[in-house]
């Protein structure tokens, strides 16, 4: 799943990816939806940095910034 780093948050723009990721473990928070049900999600998902790092390390998401993929390798 592709995501984008914007300032100190990670956004999953694809709605289907957002639903899937949220349903797999309640990761992130749908933008503007305080307590959503999975079937109600129709907006992008916002992740904290620590959630994004965890999901990236588990190969669940890929994080991009300025169209360049971020990796954990130095």
N, C-alpha and C positions, 0 to 999 in steps of 0.2 A: 504494500500500500504506500502510495506516495504522499508525503506531507511536506509542509513548508515552515521553516523557522522564520518567525517574524518577531523581532525584538526578543522578549523572554518567554514566548509561547510557541507552540507548534500547532499548526492547523492542518487538519485532514479535510481537504476541500470536497472530495468526492462523497456524495451523500450515501451511496451504497457501502463504500468503505467505512464511513462513519458509523452506520448502523451495525455492520459486522464487528468492528472493533469494540463498540460499546457493548454489544451482546456477548462478546467473549470474556468479559470481566469487568464491565462497567468502567472502562478506561475513559478518561477525559470527561468533557461536559459539552453537550450540544449548545451552541451559541444561542443565548436568550431563552433557554428552556430549563427552568430550575429542577424539576423532577419528572423527566420524560419517561414514557414507556417506549420500548424499542420500536414498535410499529408507528409511533408518532414522530420519530426523528426525520426531519426533512431539511435540516440545516447542517453546515459544517461542524466538525468536532474540534474542540480546543483542548490541548494537552499541556500539562505542566512540563517543565524541562526534565524533571526526574522520571516522569512517566514516559516521555518520549525517548529518553536515553535507555530506559529499561526495555521498551518495545523494540527499539533499534537493535539492542544487544541480543534480543531473542529473535531477530530477523522477521518481526511482524510488520515493521514500517521502514521506509527509507526516508531520510530527512534531507531536504534540499534548502539551500540558501543562495539566492541570486542565481538560480538554475544550476548550481554546482552541488553535487552530492557530498554530504558530510559523512565522514567515517570516524571510527574510533582508533584507527591506526595512525601512528605518527609518521 
